[in-house]
Amino acid sequence: MKLLIVWLLNALALLAVAYVVPSIHVSGLGSALLAAAVIGLVNMLIRPVLVILTLPVTVLTLGLFLLVINGLLFFFVGHILHGFEVQSLLAGILGAILYSLISWALIALILGTKD
């Protein structure tokens, strides 16, 4: 049950990001649910490989390159899904940052620290 609530909150966070950032478009709640699921899968499967492959660059930039990786993945998901569009890499980076912050805040507010 908790997983479904987190998924719905992530979709709502994605809708909020689309409302705030003009270069990101989500066509509706169904597209937001699908995009939130795909973003979660991409972050679970592809992101660790990219982090390991780009470790020297990440160390040289003191971890700031992780923002670029997150933005690239957000941008990538925006290009493979219909109904979710990210127009530029900069919008992807900004969208990924806002998505993380809004998602974290919603989950903290709704679910709290019940664990």
C-alpha positions as CSV (number, residue, x, y, z in Angstrom):
1,M,0.0,0.0,0.0
2,K,2.8,2.4,0.9
3,L,4.4,1.8,-2.5
4,L,1.2,2.8,-4.3
5,I,1.0,6.0,-2.2
6,V,4.6,6.9,-3.0
7,W,3.9,6.3,-6.7
8,L,0.9,8.6,-6.6
9,L,2.8,11.2,-4.7
10,N,5.6,11.0,-7.3
11,A,3.1,11.5,-10.1
12,L,1.7,14.5,-8.3
13,A,5.2,15.9,-7.9
14,L,5.7,15.4,-11.6
15,L,2.6,17.4,-12.3
16,A,3.8,20.1,-10.0
17,V,7.1,20.3,-11.8
18,A,5.3,20.5,-15.2
19,Y,3.3,23.4,-13.7
20,V,6.4,25.3,-12.5
21,V,8.9,24.6,-15.4
22,P,7.5,25.9,-18.7
23,S,9.8,23.5,-20.7
24,I,8.3,20.4,-19.2
25,H,4.8,19.2,-20.2
26,V,2.7,16.4,-18.8
27,S,-0.6,15.7,-20.6
28,G,-2.5,14.3,-17.6
29,L,-2.5,12.2,-14.5
30,G,-2.2,8.9,-16.5
31,S,0.9,10.2,-18.3
32,A,2.3,11.4,-14.9
33,L,1.7,8.0,-13.3
34,L,3.5,6.2,-16.2
35,A,6.3,8.8,-16.3
36,A,6.8,8.4,-12.5
37,A,7.0,4.6,-12.8
38,V,9.5,4.9,-15.7
39,I,11.6,7.5,-13.9
40,G,11.7,5.2,-10.9
41,L,12.8,2.2,-13.1
42,V,15.4,4.2,-14.9
43,N,16.8,5.5,-11.6
44,M,16.9,2.0,-10.3
45,L,18.5,0.3,-13.3
46,I,20.4,2.8,-15.4
47,R,21.5,5.4,-13.0
48,P,23.9,3.2,-10.9
49,V,25.7,2.1,-14.1
50,L,26.1,5.7,-15.2
51,V,27.3,6.8,-11.8
52,I,30.0,4.1,-11.8
53,L,31.1,4.9,-15.4
54,T,31.4,8.6,-14.7
55,L,32.9,8.3,-11.3
56,P,36.2,10.1,-12.2
57,V,34.2,13.1,-13.6
58,T,32.0,13.1,-10.5
59,V,35.0,13.2,-8.2
60,L,36.6,16.0,-10.2
61,T,33.4,18.1,-10.0
62,L,32.9,17.3,-6.3
63,G,29.6,15.5,-7.1
64,L,28.0,18.2,-9.2
65,F,28.1,15.9,-12.2
66,L,25.4,13.8,-10.5
67,L,23.0,16.7,-11.3
68,V,23.8,16.3,-15.0
69,I,23.3,12.5,-14.8
70,N,19.9,13.0,-13.1
71,G,19.0,15.7,-15.7
72,L,20.0,13.4,-18.6
73,L,17.9,10.6,-17.3
74,F,14.9,12.9,-16.8
75,F,15.5,14.3,-20.3
76,F,15.7,10.7,-21.7
77,V,12.5,9.6,-20.1
78,G,10.8,12.7,-21.6
79,H,11.9,11.6,-25.0
80,I,10.8,8.0,-24.8
81,L,7.3,8.6,-23.4
82,H,4.3,10.1,-25.1
83,G,2.5,12.6,-22.9
84,F,5.6,13.6,-21.0
85,E,8.0,16.0,-22.7
86,V,11.2,17.7,-21.6
87,Q,12.4,20.2,-24.2
88,S,16.0,20.7,-23.2
89,L,18.8,19.3,-21.0
90,L,18.7,22.4,-18.8
91,A,15.0,21.8,-18.3
92,G,15.8,18.2,-17.5
93,I,18.3,19.2,-14.8
94,L,16.0,21.8,-13.3
95,G,13.0,19.3,-13.5
96,A,15.0,16.5,-11.8
97,I,16.0,18.8,-9.0
98,L,12.5,20.1,-8.4
99,Y,11.0,16.6,-8.8
100,S,13.2,15.3,-6.1
101,L,12.5,18.2,-3.7
102,I,8.7,18.2,-4.3
103,S,8.5,14.4,-4.1
104,W,10.6,14.3,-0.9
105,A,8.4,17.1,0.7
106,L,5.1,15.3,-0.3
107,I,6.3,12.0,1.0
108,A,7.5,13.5,4.3
109,L,4.2,15.4,4.8
110,I,1.9,12.5,3.9
111,L,3.7,9.5,5.2
112,G,5.9,11.1,7.8
113,T,8.3,9.0,9.8
114,K,6.1,6.0,10.7
115,D,8.9,3.5,10.2
